[in-house]
Structure formats: structure tokens, C-alpha cells
Amino acid sequence: MAVATGREAVAAVWRIESARIVGALARYTGDFALAEDLAQEALAEALVTWPRDGVPRNPSGWLLTVGRRRAIDAFRRRAIRDDRYAALARELGEGGTATGGPGAEAPDSEPLWDPDQIDDDVLALMFVSCHPVLSREARVALTLRVVGGLTSDEIAKACLVPTATVQARITRAKKTLAAARVPFGVPPENERGARLGSVLNVIYVIFTEGSSATSGSDLIRLDLAAEAQRLARVLAHLMPAEPEVHGLLALLELTAARFPARVDAHGHPVLLEQQNRMRWDRTAIRRGRAALQQAARAGRGLGAYGLQAAIAECHAIADSVDDTDWDRIVLLYEALGRLAPSPIVDLNRAVAVCMAQGPAAALTIVDELETAAELADSHLLASVRGELLAKLDRRNEARAAFARAIDLCRNDRERALLEGKLAELG
């Protein structure tokens, strides 16, 4: 029992604190790739030590201390190696050797880590992960790994790609950052715009995994969703003139406002039409609407995140599903599809079309998505198709669609919901 408890504690602390630990170690060492290696070594040591000796009083501090000790050991080894190279160079004489780079500072020199240098270590870590030298896909995968603490499987589900592809992207990204000698820290103001799109996308994907977990026993992973919200608030403070930052913050706040009503007391999902809207977080709704207004005040028109926030606002201000302005939601999804085309956007538009115009019109949209490669391994398309077919009383086809959705779904709670729908069809 103690062993299991210790491992569960390691997993919980790592999920919550991994980004801060990697960020602190990156500040301390000045080496992004080394920082993650050190954090992983500290994690491995915790998996051995905590089940045996008990969970320390300050778990995250314990991991950071172990990581820093490993860093000092690495500095010492590097210093010894550099001393040997220097002695060899003296023996060879001038021009007898070529050095590969500057030696490391001695571990007892001035501290390499100033905790007050920037506002937030995690945000700095995100900007480094989203450096322009990396491809967009690599930025997302790396940041989800080191900032969000997601596993390769979870990232693969979030990005709709194979796990091996994610692992290759992460490895290649770390090597690229090391080769480019990217410094750790929030970039100067004139360089932030180039990385902002990737940063926003990463925050959004982290929140999406938190709000609708792709696997596991929980429908909502509050730790991931809350971390994404925190990062969005910090980013809004850091870049207050960027409307899409506020658009994203609005989307996250308005979506998270519905969390208390999305699951019942046993953790089972509650569909939108069955949710008790009195349980929705009205404070979060006010924050979200205020952020959306701030995005609109820029006068450039809403971006992709702002449009999604406007859709979420339609739900937030409606008294019921029937009272929701579905026609406006359809128009907003059409605008979003032109601005940021995606099969997921089209699938969500189909749901709105069903509510505004009926299931037959929506099924036409869904049929056109059957060949979308991005949805080939997702249960969402089959699930929506099953709903529409059931509404049209095409029961045999609906059963086949739900059976396929169940086969593809990796979240236990969501799979149980789909199994219940299939059972209702007889």
C-alpha cells in the first residue's frame, strides 16, 4: 500500500509541478534540454525513494533540490573535462586543437538562477518551447510535454497523430533548441508576436485536454484546465494589447464556467440539455464576457479564439438549450470555418445546424466529413453521426455508429455514456 501511495504522490506532484520544476532548472542551468533531463532524473529518483521513505513534506521542493544537485554534478564533470582539454591544448601548443564551445561556470560561482528575473518561469518555458526555429507541430508537442506535463499518448490524441510521431517531434525539437543555443527567458517585446500564435495554440490544446480528457477515468482534468487558465491570465497581463490573448482567455473562462454541471456526483458526464445551469460558475462567466469585450475593443474583429468565445457566450447567457440562439451559433461557426478551417469546426457546426435546422441538414455536413483524415481515429465523428441517425429514427445505422464510437473512445466516462446511448436503441 505504501509503495502504491508513494507512486501516486509522485504522479500527482509531477502532473501539477513539472512545468515549474523544468522552468526553474532551465533558469538555473541555462540549458533547456539539460533541464528536462535533470527533471526526469529527479522524477526517477522520487519513484524509488518516496515509496520507500515516504512522501517528503515539500514534494516539489524535493524534486527541484535533486534536480539542482544533479546539475551541479553535471557542471563538475564538465569542468573536469574542460580542464583536461585545456591541459591537452597547452601540451599541443598554439593551433594544436579546436575547442567546441565555452566551458561551464564552476558550481560555486555566482548563482545562475534569479527567481525574480521574469514574471513567470512557466511562461518563459513556453516561449522557449515555441521558438521560431521549431516547426509549429514541434512547438506544440514540446510545450505540451514540458509545460503541460502530458504523456506522449495524450499529446498524440490531442493532436490527432500517432504516438511515435509525437516522440520524434519532441526529440528533434530539443536537439534543435540545443543546436540553436536558444536562451531561457521571455523574449523581448519586439520578438513576442512571432511566437504568440504558437503560445496561444499550446494553451488552447492544454485546456482542451483538461476540459475533455482523451483517456483515463476522469472526463475533466481540472489540473490541466486550471493551469491553462492561469497561463492565459499571465499572458494577458504580459501582452494586454493583443486581442486574441483576451479572446483565448474569454474562451477558457466561459468554457470552464460549465465544469461544475458537466459531471454528476459520481463523475459521470451530464449532457448540455440535462445540466443544471444554476451550477454554472457565474463569476467565471462575468470574467469571460469581460475578456471578450476587451478583445472586441481592439477594433480588428474577433479572431479564431474570440469567435469560439462568442459561441461559448451564447450558451452562457441562455436560460436553456431551447432558449439558445442557435442561428447565431451557426453563423459564428461559419465565420470560424473560414478563418480557421478544421474538420472539428465543421463537426461542431453540424451539431449547431441540427439544433437550428434539424438533423437531416446536419447529417449532410457529417457525411462530407467521413473522408477527413484528421477524424479517422476519433470517436467524435461517429458519436455525432449516431446522434443524428437516432433523431432520424434510422436505428440500425445509429447503432453501428455508436458501436464504432465506443470502439474508438479512450475515455472511460465518455465510453460509458456512449454505451448507454447504444443500449437505449435496443
Order of alpha helices (4+ residues) and beta strands (2+ residues): alpha-alpha-alpha-alpha-alpha-alpha-alpha-alpha-beta-alpha-alpha-alpha-alpha-alpha-alpha-alpha-alpha-alpha-alpha-beta-alpha
